[in-house]
Amino acid sequence: MPPSILVVSLIFLGISMLVSGVLKSKFNAYSQIRLASGMSGSQVAAKMLRDNGIYDVQIISVEGFMTDHYNPLTKTVNLSPDVYNGVSIASAAVAAHECGHAVQHATGYQWLTMRSKLVPAVQFSSGIVQWVLLAGILLINVFPSLLLAGIVLFAVTTLFSLITLPVEFDASKRALAWLNTARITTSQEYPKAKDALKWAAMTYLVAALASIATLIQYIMIFLGGNRNRD
């Protein structure tokens, strides 16, 4: 890996670890604060789905810590045990956020649709992109098109990261609006739920910025190689 890309990777790795650390700290703190309503994450999810007229989405518990996600293919809201069974501010916020994705799916939210269509391309590119980029850098003077192909593959994952941003921010916006209007959270609990989701969104923002910065570095290497050949 070229030194410039290694430096960029290390910088964003450090930022990512810092944000993840803050997120885990926030989640642990807000997991200790019981909701005044006493509702569990699964109950919050069920109510949000019902309030939005969604009856064909299943809520299930999945193993792991912070493994919560919505699967549009199976129409399932997947909640980690701490969220599914939890009766805290954190569990309510996370459950509502994942249901926000279900609402996006049900209403045909364009950014979610675009992200779903990109999934096959991202799965393909992510499996080979690092090898193509490495080979492209090593062979840049004899086969520059290989590095260009790697850049195109990496651009697909970068595009996916960028499209993920409005999807995640909108899901949190929907979740917070519903938590407030449905009075799931009190006026004291709401700011904490908002803070938890803000830091969760920050992880996606850092990932997108890191991907953009790395993509630019690879493009600069490619352009530099072309200038050297000229």
Secondary structure, DSSP 8 states (H G I E B T S, - for coil): --HHHHHHHHHHHHHHHHHHHHHHHHHHHHHTSB-TT---HHHHHHHHHHHTT--S-EEEE-SSSS--EEETTTTEEEE-HHHHH--BHHHHHHHHHHHHHHHHHHTT-HHHHHHHHHHHHHHHHHHHHHHHHHHHHHTTTT-HHHHHHHHHHHHHHHHHHHHHHHHHHHHHHHHHHHHHHTTSS-TTTHHHHHHHHHHHHHHHHHHHHHHHHHHHHHHHHHHHHHHHH-
